[in-house]
Amino acid sequence: MKLGTRRRSVLALGAAAPVIATLGACGNQPGAGDGATAWGLTGGAEEAMRASFEAWNEANPDDQITAEYFANDAYKEKIRTAIGSGNAPTLVFGWAGATLADYVANDQVVDITESTSALTERLLPSVAQVGEVDGKVFAVPNNQSQPVVFYFNNEVLQAAGTSVPETWTELLAAVEALKAADVVPIALAGQSVWPELMWISYLADRVGGEDAFQRVLDGEAGAWSHPDMIRAAEMITELVDAGAFGNGFASVVADAGADHALVSTGKAGMILQGSWIYPEFLTNAPDLVANGDLLFSTFPVVEDGKGDPSNIVGNPANYWSVSANASEDAQASATAYLSEAVYDDEHIDSLLAIGAVPPVAGLEDRIAEEDDPAFLDFTYAMVRDAAHFELSWDQAIPSDQAQELLNNLSRLFLGELSAEEFAAAMDATL
């Protein structure tokens, strides 16, 4: 379906404040009245996002959206500065959670409940609700649902005489087998730190269920020192001491794709990462995928844990919000794009084509029509059937606590803090 050219209307979506600062050396003014702008992330679903903006711009010459793309870590710093100075792009890419709540509290994004209702009505409710604050929509998803998935190079596993672990005990045994085969058991981008969150998030859930982290969200005193959290942190130390991540994980960077490259090239047996890296496996290791040697699974069960095995962690999706500092014309262009183009037929097709599953209800038949639907069907079912989908911890809690979490978690993985010391340091942030 090709979108027709739309006459722009002026929408009263919030106060438009002129912006005089420029964006780096490019001379762009993200919030100014020269047209709508957007910042996205490189890698992952970048290809589908680029195609969506290109199709929109071709069909809507009076409502152009200029997009730029940044690596994950660089973007997070850049958008923090831009939002704080009033220089944000019209479309603000984010993860929702505490950051979105902070944007709303400071009137930095606008209420898009009515203008995006045609989109939100088609979404999986659990994903759509993440973009709400106090019952109003301030963000809508823009790419695929992103549960954190366990990936395996089956050639490496078989050579080491092991297989996909389904329990914590089996995972520890697989680590020993892979280490004995002289490969890194589990690839981990420790220099980026945020991939380490995936481990403690899943372990805390498998040990204590969703209540383990809910106590933190509720600000309950001693939430981090609860026995469930302590045990999850101890399990991290157990993995590190067992050599699960090799000796050089602290120098591996996620933005460069160096972590999953270890799996693609047979230097590591497995990796716990977001579903967003699957398109990069398709691009960089097509033979591994085509031969059926890239396996994927949910996180192992902790045998005596309280967590539901269907519980998942990660990002329900990434989200677009609309900057309150953009001009009314730019806001109108942006909200029209969100309502008309995000998850239209072409956008859905382009996401599915790169192995990414959008959080749109009723996609089972379309997924089944894909040439290789296994991963798409697997991740779609994970999201659809999860008893609980826990937002990434660094997005769910306030930014000051999140930074301390990353700092202390890095020290836990490096062996500089014990589980009890990690918990005490985090309790101090509540």
C-alpha positions as CSV (number, residue, x, y, z in Angstrom):
1,M,0.0,0.0,0.0
2,K,1.5,3.3,-1.1
3,L,0.6,6.3,1.1
4,G,-0.9,9.2,-0.7
5,T,0.4,12.7,-0.2
6,R,-1.3,14.3,2.8
7,R,-2.1,17.9,3.4
8,R,-0.5,19.0,6.6
9,S,-2.8,20.2,9.3
10,V,-1.7,22.2,12.4
11,L,-2.3,20.1,15.5
12,A,-2.3,21.6,19.0
13,L,0.0,18.9,20.4
14,G,2.0,21.1,22.8
15,A,4.0,24.3,23.1
16,A,6.5,24.8,20.3
17,A,9.7,26.2,21.6
18,P,12.3,27.5,19.1
19,V,15.7,25.7,19.2
20,I,18.9,27.5,18.3
21,A,21.5,24.9,19.1
22,T,22.9,22.9,16.2
23,L,23.4,19.1,15.9
24,G,27.1,18.6,15.8
25,A,28.8,19.7,12.6
26,C,25.8,18.9,10.4
27,G,24.1,22.2,11.2
28,N,20.7,20.5,11.7
29,Q,18.3,21.9,14.3
30,P,16.3,18.9,15.5
31,G,13.5,20.7,17.2
32,A,13.2,23.6,14.8
33,G,10.5,24.2,12.1
34,D,12.4,23.1,9.0
35,G,10.7,19.7,9.0
36,A,10.5,16.6,11.2
37,T,13.6,14.8,12.3
38,A,14.3,11.4,13.8
39,W,17.3,9.6,15.4
40,G,17.5,5.9,15.2
41,L,20.0,3.1,16.0
42,T,22.4,1.4,13.7
43,G,22.2,-2.4,13.4
44,G,19.3,-4.5,14.3
45,A,16.2,-3.3,12.5
46,E,17.9,-0.3,11.0
47,E,17.3,-1.5,7.4
48,A,13.5,-1.7,8.0
49,M,13.4,1.7,9.7
50,R,15.3,3.3,6.8
51,A,12.9,1.7,4.3
52,S,9.9,3.0,6.2
53,F,11.2,6.6,6.3
54,E,12.1,6.4,2.6
55,A,8.7,5.1,1.6
56,W,7.0,7.9,3.7
57,N,9.2,10.6,2.2
58,E,8.5,9.5,-1.3
59,A,4.8,9.4,-0.8
60,N,4.6,12.6,1.3
61,P,6.9,15.3,-0.1
62,D,5.3,18.0,2.0
63,D,6.0,16.0,5.2
64,Q,9.5,14.9,5.0
65,I,11.3,13.2,7.9
66,T,15.0,13.5,8.1
67,A,16.6,10.5,9.9
68,E,20.1,10.0,11.4
69,Y,21.4,6.8,12.9
70,F,23.8,6.2,15.8
71,A,25.4,3.3,17.7
72,N,23.5,2.3,20.8
73,D,25.9,3.7,23.5
74,A,26.6,6.9,21.6
75,Y,22.9,7.5,21.1
76,K,22.0,7.1,24.7
77,E,24.4,9.9,25.7
78,K,23.5,12.1,22.7
79,I,19.7,11.9,23.3
80,R,20.2,12.6,27.0
81,T,22.0,15.8,26.2
82,A,19.6,16.8,23.4
83,I,16.5,16.3,25.6
84,G,18.0,18.2,28.5
85,S,18.9,21.2,26.3
86,G,15.6,21.3,24.3
87,N,17.3,20.2,21.1
88,A,15.7,16.8,20.7
89,P,14.7,15.4,17.3
90,T,11.0,15.4,16.5
91,L,10.8,11.7,16.9
92,V,12.6,10.6,20.0
93,F,13.7,6.9,20.0
94,G,13.6,5.2,23.3
95,W,12.9,2.2,25.5
96,A,10.0,3.7,27.6
97,G,10.2,2.8,31.3
98,A,11.5,5.3,33.8
99,T,13.0,7.5,31.1
100,L,9.7,8.0,29.4
101,A,8.0,8.8,32.7
102,D,10.7,11.4,33.3
103,Y,10.1,12.9,29.9
104,V,6.4,13.1,30.6
105,A,7.0,14.7,34.1
106,N,9.2,17.4,32.5
107,D,6.8,18.1,29.6
108,Q,9.4,17.0,27.1
109,V,7.2,14.8,25.0
110,V,3.5,15.2,24.0
111,D,0.4,13.2,24.5
112,I,-0.2,11.2,21.3
113,T,-3.2,9.1,22.5
114,E,-5.7,10.4,19.9
115,S,-3.3,10.9,17.0
116,T,-1.9,7.3,17.2
117,S,-5.1,5.4,18.1
118,A,-5.3,3.7,14.7
119,L,-1.9,2.2,15.4
120,T,-2.3,1.3,19.0
121,E,-5.5,-0.6,18.3
122,R,-3.5,-3.1,16.2
123,L,-0.8,-3.8,18.7
124,L,-0.3,-6.6,21.3
125,P,-1.7,-5.0,24.4
126,S,1.3,-5.9,26.6
127,V,3.6,-4.0,24.3
128,A,1.3,-1.0,23.7
129,Q,0.9,-0.4,27.4
130,V,4.6,0.1,27.9
131,G,4.2,3.4,26.0
132,E,1.5,4.7,28.4
133,V,2.0,7.0,31.4
134,D,-1.1,7.5,33.7
135,G,-3.3,6.0,31.0
136,K,-2.2,8.2,28.2
137,V,-0.1,7.3,25.2
138,F,3.3,9.1,25.1
139,A,5.2,6.5,23.0
140,V,4.4,3.9,20.4
141,P,6.6,0.9,19.3
142,N,8.6,1.3,16.1
143,N,10.3,-2.0,15.5
144,Q,10.3,-5.6,16.7
145,S,9.5,-7.1,20.0
146,Q,12.9,-7.8,21.6
147,P,12.9,-10.6,24.1
148,V,16.3,-11.7,25.2
149,V,17.1,-15.1,23.6
150,F,19.8,-17.7,24.1
151,Y,21.6,-18.4,20.8
152,F,23.9,-21.4,20.2
153,N,26.4,-22.5,17.5
154,N,25.4,-26.2,17.3
155,E,28.6,-27.1,15.4
156,V,30.6,-25.9,18.4
157,L,28.3,-27.6,20.9
158,Q,28.5,-30.9,19.1
159,A,32.2,-30.8,18.8
160,A,32.4,-30.2,22.6
161,G,30.0,-33.1,23.2
162,T,27.3,-31.0,24.7
163,S,23.9,-29.6,23.8
164,V,21.4,-26.8,24.4
165,P,21.0,-26.5,28.2
166,E,17.5,-26.5,29.6
167,T,18.4,-26.2,33.3
168,W,20.9,-24.3,35.4
169,T,22.7,-27.6,36.1
170,E,22.9,-28.4,32.4
171,L,24.2,-24.9,31.7
172,L,27.1,-25.3,34.1
173,A,27.9,-28.7,32.6
174,A,27.9,-27.1,29.1
175,V,30.3,-24.4,30.3
176,E,32.7,-27.1,31.5
177,A,32.5,-29.0,28.2
178,L,33.0,-26.0,26.0
179,K,35.9,-24.8,28.2
180,A,37.5,-28.2,27.8
181,A,37.1,-27.9,24.1
182,D,39.2,-24.7,24.2
183,V,36.4,-22.3,23.1
184,V,34.8,-19.5,25.0
185,P,31.6,-21.0,26.5
186,I,29.5,-17.9,26.5
187,A,30.2,-14.7,24.5
188,L,29.7,-11.6,26.6
189,A,30.3,-7.9,25.7
190,G,31.5,-6.9,29.1
191,Q,32.9,-3.6,28.1
192,S,29.4,-2.4,27.1
193,V,28.1,-3.7,30.5
194,W,24.4,-3.6,29.6
195,P,24.5,-7.1,28.1
196,E,25.4,-8.3,31.7
197,L,22.0,-7.0,32.8
198,M,20.4,-9.8,30.8
199,W,22.1,-12.4,33.0
200,I,21.1,-11.0,36.4
201,S,17.6,-10.1,35.1
202,Y,16.9,-13.7,34.0
203,L,18.5,-15.3,37.0
204,A,16.6,-13.1,39.4
205,D,13.4,-13.9,37.7
206,R,14.1,-17.7,37.5
207,V,15.1,-17.7,41.2
208,G,12.4,-15.4,42.6
209,G,9.9,-14.7,39.9
210,E,8.7,-11.3,38.9
211,D,8.5,-10.2,42.6
212,A,12.3,-10.2,42.8
213,F,12.5,-7.0,40.6
214,Q,9.1,-5.6,41.5
215,R,10.4,-5.0,45.0
216,V,13.1,-2.8,43.5
217,L,10.5,-0.9,41.3
218,D,8.4,-0.4,44.4
219,G,11.4,1.1,46.3
220,E,11.1,-1.5,49.0
221,A,13.9,-1.1,51.6
222,G,16.4,-3.9,51.3
223,A,15.0,-5.0,47.9
224,W,18.4,-5.8,46.5
225,S,19.5,-7.7,49.6
226,H,16.5,-10.0,49.4
227,P,17.7,-13.7,49.4
228,D,16.4,-14.1,45.8
229,M,18.5,-11.2,44.6
230,I,21.5,-12.4,46.6
231,R,21.3,-15.8,45.1
232,A,21.0,-14.4,41.6
233,A,24.2,-12.4,42.1
234,E,26.0,-15.4,43.6
235,M,25.1,-17.3,40.4
236,I,26.8,-14.6,38.4
237,T,29.9,-15.1,40.4
238,E,29.7,-18.9,40.0
239,L,29.6,-18.4,36.2
240,V,32.5,-16.0,36.2
241,D,34.6,-18.3,38.5
242,A,33.8,-21.2,36.2
243,G,35.3,-19.3,33.2
244,A,31.9,-19.2,31.5
245,F,32.7,-15.9,29.7
246,G,36.4,-16.5,29.0
247,N,39.2,-14.2,30.1
248,G,38.7,-11.3,27.8
249,F,35.0,-10.5,28.1
250,A,35.7,-7.1,29.7
251,S,37.2,-5.8,26.5
252,V,34.4,-7.0,24.1
253,V,32.1,-4.3,22.8
254,A,28.5,-4.9,21.8
255,D,28.1,-2.0,19.5
256,A,30.8,-3.5,17.2
257,G,29.0,-6.8,17.2
258,A,32.1,-8.4,18.6
259,D,30.1,-10.6,21.0
260,H,27.9,-12.4,18.5
261,A,30.8,-12.6,16.0
262,L,32.5,-15.0,18.4
263,V,29.5,-17.3,18.0
264,S,29.3,-16.8,14.3
265,T,32.9,-17.7,13.8
266,G,32.9,-20.7,16.1
267,K,35.1,-19.1,18.8
268,A,32.2,-19.2,21.4
269,G,29.4,-21.7,21.9
270,M,26.6,-19.5,23.0
271,I,25.4,-16.0,23.7
272,L,22.5,-14.5,25.6
273,Q,21.4,-11.4,23.6
274,G,18.4,-9.6,22.3
275,S,16.3,-10.9,19.4
276,W,17.6,-7.8,17.6
277,I,20.9,-9.5,16.8
278,Y,19.2,-12.2,14.7
279,P,19.2,-10.0,11.5
280,E,23.0,-9.7,12.0
281,F,23.4,-13.5,12.1
282,L,21.4,-13.6,8.8
283,T,23.8,-11.0,7.3
284,N,27.1,-12.1,8.8
285,A,26.7,-15.9,9.2
286,P,24.2,-16.9,6.5
287,D,25.6,-20.4,6.2
288,L,25.2,-21.0,9.9
289,V,21.6,-20.1,9.7
290,A,20.9,-21.9,6.4
291,N,22.4,-25.1,7.7
292,G,20.3,-25.1,10.8
293,D,23.3,-24.8,13.1
294,L,22.2,-21.5,14.7
295,L,19.9,-22.7,17.5
296,F,17.9,-20.6,19.9
297,S,16.1,-21.2,23.2
298,T,14.5,-19.6,26.2
299,F,16.6,-19.1,29.3
300,P,17.3,-22.3,31.4
301,V,15.1,-23.1,34.4
302,V,16.6,-22.8,37.8
303,E,15.5,-26.2,39.3
304,D,14.2,-24.9,42.7
305,G,13.4,-21.4,41.5
306,K,10.0,-19.7,41.8
307,G,10.0,-18.0,38.3
308,D,7.5,-19.0,35.6
309,P,9.6,-20.6,32.8
310,S,7.6,-18.6,30.2
311,N,8.7,-15.3,31.8
312,I,10.9,-13.2,29.5
313,V,13.1,-10.1,29.9
314,G,14.2,-7.6,27.3
315,N,12.5,-4.8,25.5
316,P,8.8,-5.2,24.4
317,A,10.1,-3.0,21.5
318,N,11.8,0.3,21.0
319,Y,9.5,3.3,20.9
320,W,8.9,6.6,19.2
321,S,7.8,9.7,21.3
322,V,7.2,13.1,19.8
323,S,9.2,16.0,21.2
324,A,7.3,18.9,22.8
325,N,10.0,21.2,21.5
326,A,9.3,20.5,17.9
327,S,7.3,22.9,15.8
328,E,3.6,22.2,15.4
329,D,4.2,21.4,11.7
330,A,7.0,18.9,12.6
331,Q,4.8,17.3,15.3
332,A,1.9,17.0,12.7
333,S,4.2,15.2,10.2
334,A,5.6,12.9,12.9
335,T,2.3,11.9,14.3
336,A,0.9,11.3,10.8
337,Y,3.9,9.0,10.1
338,L,3.3,7.1,13.3
339,S,-0.4,6.6,12.6
340,E,-0.2,5.8,8.9
341,A,3.2,4.2,8.2
342,V,4.5,2.4,11.3
343,Y,3.5,-1.3,10.9
344,D,1.8,-0.8,7.6
345,D,2.0,-3.8,5.3
346,E,5.3,-2.7,3.8
347,H,6.9,-2.1,7.2
348,I,5.7,-5.4,8.6
349,D,7.1,-7.2,5.5
350,S,10.4,-5.5,5.8
351,L,10.7,-6.4,9.4
352,L,9.8,-10.0,8.8
353,A,12.3,-10.2,5.9
354,I,15.2,-9.5,8.3
355,G,14.0,-11.8,11.0
356,A,12.3,-9.3,13.2
357,V,8.8,-9.7,14.5
358,P,6.7,-6.6,15.1
359,P,4.3,-6.6,18.1
360,V,1.2,-6.6,15.9
361,A,-1.7,-8.8,16.8
362,G,-2.7,-11.7,14.5
363,L,0.6,-12.2,12.6
364,E,0.7,-16.0,12.8
365,D,-0.4,-16.6,9.2
366,R,2.0,-14.0,7.8
367,I,4.9,-15.5,9.8
368,A,4.1,-19.0,8.5
369,E,4.4,-17.7,4.9
370,E,8.0,-16.6,5.4
371,D,10.8,-18.8,3.8
372,D,12.3,-19.6,7.2
373,P,9.7,-18.9,9.8
374,A,11.3,-20.8,12.7
375,F,13.0,-17.8,14.6
376,L,10.1,-15.5,13.8
377,D,7.5,-18.0,15.1
378,F,9.7,-18.7,18.2
379,T,10.1,-15.0,19.3
380,Y,6.5,-14.1,18.4
381,A,5.2,-16.9,20.6
382,M,7.6,-15.9,23.4
383,V,6.1,-12.5,23.5
384,R,2.5,-13.6,22.9
385,D,2.5,-16.3,25.5
386,A,4.8,-14.9,28.2
387,A,3.3,-14.9,31.7
388,H,5.4,-11.7,32.4
389,F,7.6,-9.5,30.1
390,E,10.1,-7.6,32.2
391,L,11.5,-4.4,30.8
392,S,15.3,-4.2,30.7
393,W,16.3,-3.0,34.2
394,D,18.4,-0.1,33.0
395,Q,15.3,1.3,31.4
396,A,12.8,0.4,34.1
397,I,14.5,2.3,36.9
398,P,15.4,6.0,37.2
399,S,18.6,7.0,35.3
400,D,20.6,7.7,38.4
401,Q,19.9,4.2,39.8
402,A,20.4,2.7,36.4
403,Q,23.9,4.1,36.2
404,E,24.8,2.8,39.6
405,L,23.4,-0.6,38.6
406,L,25.7,-0.7,35.6
407,N,28.7,0.4,37.6
408,N,28.1,-2.2,40.4
409,L,27.1,-5.0,38.0
410,S,30.4,-4.5,36.1
411,R,32.3,-4.8,39.3
412,L,30.4,-8.0,40.2
413,F,31.3,-9.6,36.9
414,L,34.9,-8.5,37.3
415,G,35.1,-10.1,40.7
416,E,35.6,-6.7,42.5
417,L,32.3,-7.1,44.5
418,S,30.8,-10.1,46.2
419,A,27.1,-10.7,45.9
420,E,26.5,-9.2,49.3
421,E,28.6,-6.1,48.5
422,F,26.8,-5.7,45.2
423,A,23.4,-5.9,47.0
424,A,24.4,-3.4,49.7
425,A,25.7,-0.9,47.1
426,M,22.4,-1.1,45.2
427,D,20.3,-0.9,48.4
428,A,21.9,2.5,49.0
429,T,20.4,3.8,45.7
430,L,16.8,3.0,46.7
